[in-house]
Amino acid sequence: MKKDRILIIAGPTAVGKTEYAIEAARRLDGEIVSADSMQLYRFMDIGSAKPTPQEREAVRHYLVDEIDPREPFSVYEYQKRAREAIREILSKGKVPVISGGTGLYIHSLIYEMDFSPRPGTDELRKELEKKAEKEGPEALHALLEEQDPEAAGRIHPNNTKKIIRALEILGTGEEVRPFEQSFVPVEDYDCCLVGLTRDREELYERIDRRVDLLMETGLTDEVRSLQEMGLRESDISMKGIGYKEVFGYLKGEYDEAEAVRLIKRNTRRYAKRQLTWLRRYSGLHWVDLSHKNKEEALEEILRYWESETWR
């Protein structure tokens, strides 16, 4: 018996995911589940580049505009809500189309992820965090190299979180496995994973234009209104690119031009990290939007979906 299927359209920020996901959903009689860590918050319309009201009217969206930014929100909570949305869409006989670029959100829909803390690791984690603070990440990486040279070779010496996680795993007697071997695929459905990409210079130009548009349409006023609601830099929702830089501008740390420069720079860096994350998935089918028109790209996405070679 064939499993249900979901279509995941992923890619870096500003590549065009929303446009292609909406059109794919229209043609497949689908509904969209967002995998964007900023679009899920209410009152954060400009900086998150949410789908427009018209786009959301054309195709129903889940996990957009649903969470109060003053409340904590985790990957665990996202996974629970998104999987509920997927079940609801499938129950209606429609196709769930996942659209977004937040790597952990996408990962939580492809693989089973255990969010419960590992037994007995709390004290070890605190000890390792103190060591990193006093001696730097290099000391932790050296410790990992002593215990598991292969894992140390896979993890960058400056990636403190990953190093600590690896040392926690080793502390429980388990093996630190490579990324692709570390998770069990979900059993409820099969995932057709499509990645959208563009030439780097074109993507960076799109990012710059988007940032200019965000500022022109009132990102600064949006952040100011969020401050008036009681939100602070320490809130998780305010750590998103665009929001944190404007916070600095409003605090007088730099002028508006510098805020714009920082948003563009940080967005380009984020896009690069998104692409690096997605390249981990061996089953992902890339669609290059720089060398196809919209119709050609959509046809390629739908052909891949129908081919089922990805199952």
GITA-V943305 format. One record per pair of residues at least 12 apart in sequence whose C-alpha atoms are under 6 Angstrom apart, sorted by the first residue. I is the first residue (numbers start at 1). J is the second residue. Records with the same first field share a line. If there is no record, write none. Layout:
BEGIN
I->J ; J
END
This chain:
BEGIN
3->189
4->189
5->189 ; 190 ; 191
6->96 ; 191
7->97 ; 192
8->97 ; 98 ; 193 ; 194
9->98 ; 99 ; 194 ; 195
10->99 ; 100 ; 101 ; 195
11->101 ; 195 ; 196
12->101 ; 271 ; 274
13->271
14->207
29->94
30->94 ; 95 ; 96
31->59 ; 60 ; 96 ; 97
32->61 ; 96 ; 97 ; 98
33->61 ; 62 ; 98
34->63 ; 98 ; 99 ; 100
35->99 ; 100 ; 102 ; 105
36->100 ; 101 ; 102
39->64
40->63 ; 64 ; 65 ; 66 ; 67
41->65 ; 66 ; 67 ; 68 ; 69
42->65 ; 67 ; 68
46->219
47->219 ; 242
69->237
79->108
110->185 ; 186
111->183 ; 184 ; 185 ; 186
112->184 ; 186
137->158 ; 160
138->157
141->157
193->284
194->284 ; 285 ; 286
195->285 ; 286
196->286 ; 287
197->288
198->288 ; 289 ; 290
208->264
242->263
245->259
END
